[in-house]
Amino acid sequence: MRDAGPPQTRVLGLRDQSYFVRRFAATVVQGPDVGARVVSTSEELTIGTEEGNQLRLTDAAVSRHHAMLRATERGLEVRDLNSTNGTYVGHCRLGRGVLRAGAHLELGQTIIAVEVLDDEIEQPLAPVDRFGELRGTSPAMRRLYPVLERCAATTATVLLSGETGTGKEVAAHAIHARSDRRDHPFVIVDCGALPRELMESELFGHERGAFTGADVPRVGAFQAADGGTIFLDEIGELPLELQPVLLRVLESRRFRSIGGSTEHKVDVRIIAATNRDLRAEVNQRRFRADLFFRLNVIGVELPPLRERTGDIDLLVADFWAAFRGATPVPSELASALRKASWPGNVRELRNAVERAALVGWRPAAPTAPETWEYSAAKDALLFAWEKDFVERLLQRANGNLSLAAKLACTSRSHLRLLMQRHGIERADFTE
């Protein structure tokens, strides 16, 4: 991330079991909307020409969802949302950066002055360390639990956003389990896993003979979820041609199955999730603006693991207990996992613990590198670790490639490539 000058005053703080967010203001000082001013009501403020932005502009050179201001641990961050003409600070076009005090943003023909105010928004922290299957004692998680609790108490549509592996499906299930619909179905549709020609049938079902291969009628996810909750995972992957169909269902709670003439009415609560920024997708015309607003009635962002590293020990202990019961976590393993980076977030951490619990783990012996050139030394260490890992994996599986691949959460073909790379023979591990 590139900084736009030195960071300004801290805008987030923790005091007395509450999180405090400094308010900030965005004022148009030049352009068609000069004089317009908005003060933040949360840690986020969006700017653009589309309805739904806190600072809505009329400048034709500004995108529908142009930029976002957000209070972070580092200061007040600006992020361009893949706008057409870019977001500038001075003469620098920024994708993302932390603003200095008194910074001015240039969007199209508009200049916006940004200032941090003295008053704060208080966000109480939950006194518990979990919400459903979500776990964590970090401030980032304890800020999240009350928001999810409020989601559970309503029937409003919720849009969960966050990086892959942050627990969006777990959060959706927890919202459903705390809601009045808990005794009714929770139906999952993975919009990124189905071919687009099957997606409409998956959502709305089909009648016999509706298309080639439709030998029997099929109930779709909306009808199956009647009375309960439908979870639309990876909604950003939904084909553009199906988006207006889904929009009509969200507005009317009525649909027709493929090949059917009868209109069905359903009572469903909708939770959607995405690892994309749908505002940027709207700018690129890959996602409909009206559908985004229908989904984003309550928007909740799940924090990445790098923003809640204090939860790693707790998560490791939970995951380890699921596979090894009361056996204590090896201290060397816990230390190594604590120091690692987790781009795949909680899911990647869980997979790492599962592999260690099922296949075994031992710390690498600290030996002097043959070279002090960083990249070469790292490659040599990784090569040695990989060979040791594959050998122990095959030993654990008694040479059974299918079982070994399953334990390592990889494919047989990838495992064979690793064996070829290291000259490992399966027969050496077969009893």
GIQUI-V613723 format. One record per backbone hydrogen bond with DSSP energy under -1.0 kcal/mol. NH is the residue of the N-H (numbers start at 0). CO is the residue of the C=O. Records with the same first field share a line. If there is no record, write none. Layout:
NH: CO ; CO
This chain:
1: 95
3: 97
4: 2
12: 19
14: 17
17: 14
18: 122
19: 12
20: 120
21: 10
22: 118
24: 114
25: 37
26: 112
27: 35
28: 110
29: 110
33: 30
34: 27
35: 32
37: 25
39: 23
44: 68
46: 66
47: 54
48: 62
49: 63
52: 49
54: 45
56: 47
61: 58
65: 46
66: 46
67: 78
68: 44
69: 76
70: 42
71: 74
76: 69
77: 96
78: 67
79: 94
80: 65
87: 105
88: 91
91: 88
93: 86
96: 77
98: 75
102: 99
104: 111
105: 87
106: 109
109: 106
110: 29
111: 104
112: 26
113: 102
114: 24
116: 22
120: 20
122: 18
124: 16
125: 141
130: 133
133: 130
135: 128
141: 137
142: 138
144: 140
147: 143
148: 144
149: 145
150: 146
151: 147
152: 148
153: 150
157: 269
158: 297
159: 271
160: 299
161: 273
165: 162
170: 166
171: 167
172: 168
173: 169
174: 170
175: 171
176: 172
177: 173
178: 175
181: 178
183: 180
186: 228
188: 230
190: 232
192: 189
197: 194
201: 197
202: 198
203: 199
204: 200
205: 217
206: 257
208: 213
209: 206
213: 210
214: 212
217: 205
220: 201
221: 202
223: 219
224: 220
225: 222
226: 266
227: 224
228: 184
229: 268
230: 186
231: 270
232: 188 ; 230
234: 272
236: 233
237: 234
241: 238
245: 241
246: 242
247: 243
248: 244
249: 245
250: 246
251: 247
252: 248
254: 263
257: 204
259: 256
263: 254
265: 252
268: 227
270: 229
271: 157
272: 231
273: 159
280: 276
281: 277
282: 278
283: 279
284: 281
285: 280
291: 287
292: 288
293: 289
294: 290
295: 291
297: 156
299: 158
301: 160
306: 303
307: 304
310: 307
311: 308
314: 310
315: 311
316: 312
317: 313
318: 314
319: 315
320: 316
321: 317
323: 319
324: 320
326: 323
333: 329
334: 330
335: 331
336: 332
337: 333
338: 334
344: 341
346: 164
347: 343
348: 344
349: 345
350: 346
351: 347
352: 348
353: 349
354: 350
355: 351
356: 352
357: 353
358: 354
359: 355
366: 364
376: 372
377: 373
378: 374
379: 375
380: 376
381: 377
382: 378
383: 379
384: 380
385: 381
386: 382
387: 383
388: 384
389: 385
390: 386
391: 387
392: 388
393: 389
394: 390
395: 391
396: 392
397: 394
398: 393
399: 396
403: 399
404: 400
405: 401
406: 402
407: 403
409: 404
414: 410
415: 411
416: 412
417: 413
418: 414
419: 415
420: 416
421: 417
423: 418
428: 425
429: 426
